Amino acid sequence: REIYRLMDLLGMLEAHIAIASYRESLPFYVLPEFLKNQGTELEAEDVYHPMIREPVANTIRTKKGVLITGSNASGKSTFLKTIAINGILAQTIHTCLAHTYRTKFFRVYSSMALRDDLDSQESYYIVEIKSLKRILNKTNGEVPVLCFIDEVLRGTNTVERIAASAQILKSLAKVHVMCFAATHDIELTHLLEEFYSNYHFQEEVKENDILFNYMLYRGRAVSRNAIKLLGIIGYDGEIIKEAEKTAENFVNTGIWSL
C-alpha cells in the first residue's frame, strides 16, 4: 500500500513539474476563473494559440454562441482551435494562454478537420452529419457543452446547406450550450442573428497580394477573396473577369447567369 502511495505522489510531482515547466516556456499565461452562474459565458482577453511561433492574440466576450465569417485563410479555423485548446487547458492543467480567461466548466466537443472514410464507404457529408449528430446528442442533458464546428455542412449544395445549418445551429443555441461555428455562408449570420454573436476576420489586397492581420472584429464579414486568390495564383485573366461579373450579377439580381 505504501509503495502505491509513493508512486501516486511521484506521479503527481512529475505532473506538476511538467505544468510549471510549460508555463515557464509561455510568453504569458493566466489561471482561469470558473463561473458558477446560470447560462453560458466566455471572456478571453488576448488569447492565443500555443503552437504558433508568433501568434496574434485576440479578445472575445460573449454570453451566447458565436458565428465567425471571413475570407479563405483569414484565421477562422485557427481561432476556433485557439478557444477549444484553451478551454481544454483550463479544465486540465488550470492554465490559459491569455491575460484573462473566465468561463464555466464545459464538456468540449468539436466537428473539425473531417474527411471521407473509404473503409466504411462514407462520403464527406455522411461523416459530417454523423459528427454533428454526436454533438447534438450531448446537448440534451444539463451539463454545459462547449462545441466547435468548422464550415457547417460544406459537403452539400448551397440551398440545403443553409437551410439545414440554420436549424442545426439554432438547436445548439440552448441555455447550457455555447457553440463556436465558422462559415462562409453570410446568410446564416442574418438568419441566426437572434441566437449568435457575429465576429469576422478581414484581409487587405495590396499589389496583387492578399495580406491578413488575423485580428478578430465584431460583426459579419463584408468582403470576399476567393476569386482574387485565383488571379494571384495565376489563373487566366478572362476567367477572373467573368467570375467577378457572374458573382456581381447574382448579388444584384439573385439569379445565376453566365
N, C-alpha and C positions, 0 to 999 in steps of 0.2 A: 504493500500500500504506500509506503514512504517513497519507494522508487517511482511509482506513478505520479505522486505529488511533485517530486523533484522534476520529472520530465515535463509536467504541466507548467511549472514555474519557469524552467529554462525556455520552453517554447514561448511563453508569454514575454519573457525578457527579450528574446530574439525578435519577436514581432514588434515590440515597442522600439527597439534599436533600429529596425528597418524603417519604421514610420518616421522616427526622428531624423534618420539619415535622408530620407526622401524629402522631408520638409526643409532640411538644410540646403538641399540642391535647388529649391524653387526660388524664382525671383521674389515672390511674395505669396503668402497664403493666409487663411483666416480659419478660425474654428467656427463651424456652422452653428446657427441658432435655430432650434426647432420650436415651432409654434404649436400651441395646443387648442387654438380657437377652431370653430367650425368652418367648413368650406375649404377652399384651396387658396394658396397664396405662395408666391415665389418672388424673392428680391435678390438679385445678384448684381453687385457693383464691381465693375472691372473684372469680370470673369473671363478666363482664358483656357485654351486647350493645352494639355500637358505635353503633347507630342510635337508641337510646332516650335521651331527654333526661335523665331521672332514673332510671337503671336500678337494679334490685335485684340486688346481687351475690350469687352462690350458690357453695357449695363442694361438690365431689364427689370421692370417691376410690373407684376400682373397678378390679378386675382381670378383670372379665368384663362381658358385655353388661348393659344397663340397661333395665328396663321402667318407664315413667313413667305413672302414673294420676292422676286428679284431675277435678274438675268442669269444665264448659264455661267457657272464658275464664279459667281459673286460672293459665295460664302454661306449659302443656306444650309447645306448638309453639314458643314463643319460646325456651324453654330448649334445645330441640333445635337451633334455629338458632344460639343462642349458642355451643354446643360446636362445631358444624360450622364456623362462621365463624372461631372461634379456632384450630381445627385447621388451616384453610387459611392463616390469617395466620402461624401458627407456622412453616409449611413454605415460606412465600414471602418475607415481609419480616422473619422472625425476631422477631416482636413479638406478644405476647399481652395481651389486656385482662384482667389478673388480677394477683394478688400472687404466685402460684406456678402454674406450668404445666409438668408433667412427663408425658411420654408417649413413644411411639415414632413413627417415620416411617410414615405410612399412605397408601394410596390412599383418597381420600374420595369416597363415593357417597351419594346421597340419593334418597328417594321421598317427595316432599312437594309440596304445592300442585298436585296433579294435577287435570285436568278432562277431560271427554269431548271427543272430537275429531269434529266434524261432517264435516270434509273427508274423513277416512278412514273415516267411519261406524263409529267405535269407541266403545262405551259407556264409562262411567267405570270399570267393573270390568275391562274388557279393557285399558284404558290402565294401570290399576293393576297387574294381574298381569304385564304386559309390563315395567313399571318394576321390579318385584321380581325378575323373572327376570334382568334385566340385572345386578342386584347379585349374585344367586346365581352367575351365570356367572363373575364375577370373583373368587369366593372359592375356586376350585379350584387356584389357584397358590400360591406360597409367599410372595408379597408381602403384608404385613399390610393388612387392609382396615378402615376406619372408616366405618360406614354409619348412616344416619338414616332412620327410617320413621315417618311421621305417620299415625295412625289406620289400623292394619293392616287391609286388606281391608274397609273400611267400605262398599264398593259392593255387598255381597251380604247374604244373610239370616244371621240370628244363628247358627244351628247350624253351617252350613258355614263361616261366617267364623271362628268359634272353632276348629273342627277344623283348617282349612287354615292359619290364622295360627299355631297352636301348632306345626305341623310345619315351616312355613317358618322361624319364629324359632328353632326347635330346630336346623334345618340351618345357621343362621347362628351358632350357638354353637360355633365352632371355635377352636382354639388361636391362630390368627393373625387372627381376626376379632373386632372389637368393634362390637356393634350397639346403638344407642340407639333405642328404639321407644316411641311414645306410643299409649295405647289407653284406651278406655272399658270394655273387657271385663275385669272383675276376675278372671274365670275364668282368664285367661291368667297372671295373677300366681301362681296356685296350680299350674297345670299346668307352668309353666316355672321354678318356684322353685329347682330344682337348677341351672339354667343361667344365670339372670339375677338381678341385684340389683334389688330393688324400691325405688322412690322415688315420692313423690307431692307434689302441691300441694293446699293447703287453702283454704277460704273461711269467712266468718263472716256469718251473716244477722242484720241489725240494722234494726229499724223499717222493714220492708218494703223492704229493700235488701240486696244481697249485696256484701260487701267482700272484696277479695283482698289478701294481703300479698306474693304472688309469691315466697315463700320455699320452698325445696326441703326436704322432710322424708324421712327413711328410712321404709321400709315401704310397704304398699299403701294406697290411698285407702279411707276408710271412710264417706264422705258422698257425696250426690248433690244436684244443684241444678237439673236440667232442668225439673222440674215447678214448683219455686219460681219459676224465671225466667218461666214462663207467667203466674203471678199478678202478678209485678212489672210485666210488660209490659201487663197489663190484661185478661187472659182472664177469662171468666165464672167466678165462684167455684165453681159446680157442677161445671164441667169439672175444676178443680183438685182439688176434694174427691174426686171419683170416680176421677181418675187416681191420686191418692195411695193410695186404698183398693185399687185394682186392683194397684198395684205392691207394696203391703204383703202382699196376699194371695198374690202369686206368690212373694215372698221366703219366706213362711212355709210354703207348700204345694208350690211348684214347678209349679203349674198356673195357666195363664192363664184368667181368667174375668171377664166383665162383670157 
